[in-house]
């Protein structure tokens, strides 16, 4: 068969080591999927593939062992799943453009986890809506709290949930459970003075540990949602590194705008001669310098009054 591999990848299939066979790749924004679609995936895997399904590191899935001649049938069979996941698509029954930007991954969030400060899946889907389809190589991950179960610091954009703990002193019984827990599990931002808990605003990282430990609900999470945005983490062959803090106590709208602006920055500075026509965003920032990147991504961004942004980043 004469296969256009570039078109194959854009249609959400991958080249495999088995001649004439491919694997269907579907992203799952936020890592959350209704169980009913698993039955459809089973049927597709058994009818067209080799009967297996691989869960990828980015919370998508691949169905391997598909004959390339069956791609049109597989696209049609996958269409209900794609629609159920609300994935951006060019036209029905044609797969979707998967090359470039990876699936927006997320921990399970506050729908389930008592430590999470926000609904990670919901935010992931909002980001998905504004960045797809896109060919540029960008990785985004969301985690509900500083425990960082999704390992967001290994991504180009890591979004870490924060909260401004709200304290109602009249509820406090002086047990000091919050103070002890903050010392053991967080940053020691709490102390006990005059029979009440006192929070050091400079040391507090907004983890919300105090909220979960208080037996009388003297501590509660803030109604407003805040985040820590860390940027340009990466693995790979050259210079792997941990993402560094860019802005803390930042709001959701500003994060989305910064990510959108990043694509314009990539369009302007990407090396058109890079292998495969792609260049990782982190290497572009290394080449142009952080200050140039910062100038681009902050266009038309109005940070909230509580947001704190670094002046420079040294990796």
GIHU-V383084 format. One record per helix or strand of 3 or more residues. SS is the DSSP state (h for helix, s for strand). FROM is the first residue (numbers start at 0). TO is the last residue. If there is no record, write none. Layout:
ss/from/to
SS/FROM/TO
SS/FROM/TO
This chain:
ss/from/to
h/4/9
s/12/14
s/20/25
h/28/30
h/35/46
s/60/66
h/67/83
h/108/110
h/119/130
s/139/142
h/151/153
s/156/161
h/168/170
h/176/184
s/189/192
s/195/198
h/208/212
s/225/230
s/243/249
h/251/268
h/274/276
h/280/287
h/289/296
